[in-house]
Amino acid sequence: MKELKELGMPNLNEVKTFFKSVFTIEPWNDDWSDENQLTEYITDLIGNKTSLTFGLFEDDKMLGLAMGRIKHWYSGTEYNIDEFCISTAKQGEGLGTYFINAIGEAVKSKGVKSLFLQTERSVPAYKFYKKNNFFELVDHVSFVKDV
């Protein structure tokens, strides 16, 4: 039976291990070999006052992870998802859809009106979010500048 759990700093090592297992392989190939950088990144996401992290479990085995924060915005409170993933071995089985819908139901009780996230058009996640009724913010632009 699938179970949605809220996670936090006590789950740091489990979250790091799961996150690394998904994002260091195709299609992402992120280099998380710097253990300190990984710890700092995950701590940034799950260790703050507004952090909200969910794990999807079956028989105490993590199948999915969502890390983000509650953001109070003029149009209503959002759950701003920074990272969302399903175990690579379980992708394509409908767990992502189940998980994102379960998160939506769970955050309603916290006064959340919308889910917000960013992804790249060139990755499979783009089609997943479109399929699950997320819509693109056409006028939204992301910028980055090296310093």
N, C-alpha and C positions, 0 to 999 in steps of 0.2 A: 504494500500500500504506500502511495506517495504521500510525503509530508512536507509542508512548507514550514521552515523554521527561521526565526530572526536570529542572526549571528552578530557577534561583536568581537572585541579584543580577546576574550578568552578562547576564541576559535582561530586566532591569528595563524598558527602553524598549519591547520587544516585548510584554511582559505588560501594561504600561500601555495601549498602543495597542489591544490586543485587548479588554481589560476595558472600556475606554471605549466601544469600538464596539458592545458588546453592551448595556451597562447605561444608556446615555444615551438609548435609544429605548424604544418600547413593549415590554413592558408596564411596565418599570421607571421610565423617565424620570428617572433620577438626574441631578442637576446636578453634573458633575465638571469644571466650567469653571475651577475653581481648581487650576491645575497643581501648585502646591506641596502642596495638600491631597491630591491624587491620588498624588503621589510618596510622601508620608509614609504614606498608607494602604497602598499596595502594598508599600513597604519594611517596614511592620509585619508584613505577611503573609508575605513571602518572605525577609526578611533576618535572621531570628532562629535561634538554636541548634536549636530544635525545628521550624522551618518545613519544610514538605514541599509542593512545588508540582509539578504535572504539567501537561504540554501534550500534546494529541493533535494529531498532524501527519499531513499527507498531502502528498507532494512538497514538503517543507519549508514548507508553509503551515499555520499554526495553525488548527485547527478547533474545539478545545476547551481549556478551562483550568479547573484545580482548584487552589485555594490553601487551605492549612490548616496544621495542626501535629500533631505526635505528642503525645499526652497520656497520661501514665502514671496510670491510674486504678485504684482498688481492685479493680474487676471485670476488669481487663486493659487492655492498651494499646489506645488508640483513635487513629484518624485523624480529627481534628476538622476538618471541611471548613467553612471560612468563606465561600468563594465557589466556585461551580461554574457553568460556562456553556458553551454551544455557540454557534458562529457563527450569527447570526440567519438568514443565508441557508441554513444547513444543518440548521436545526431541523426536526423531523418526519421525518427520514430514518433514525432508529435510531442515530445517532451517540452520543447521550446515554447510551443503554443500553449500547452498546459501551464507551464511555469509563468509565462508573461500574463496569462489570464488570472492565475492564482494571486500573483503580485497585485494586479489591478484591484481585485476584490479585497485583499488584505489592507491596502493603503487607503481605501475609501473610509475605513473606520478611523483613520488618522486625519480626516478632512482633506485628503488629496483629491484634486480635481482632474489632474492629467499626469501622464508619464512623458518625460522628455529625455531624449538621448541623441547622440550623434554617431554616425558610422560613415564608412566610405562607400561610394557607389560601386566600386570594383570588387567588393567582397560578397560572399554568399549571404551575409547578414542583411544586406540591403534588401534583397528579395524577401527574406524572412519577415522583416518589419513591414514591408508593403503588404504582404499577404495577411499580416495580423492587424490590419487597419490603422497603422501609423501613417501619417501623411507628412510629406516634405514641406518644410517652411521655405517657400520659394525665395523670399527676400532675405532669409537668414544667411549670413556669410561668416565663416570662421577664418581668422587670421592667425599667423604665427610669425615671429621675428626672432632670428638668432641674435644673441647679444654676446 
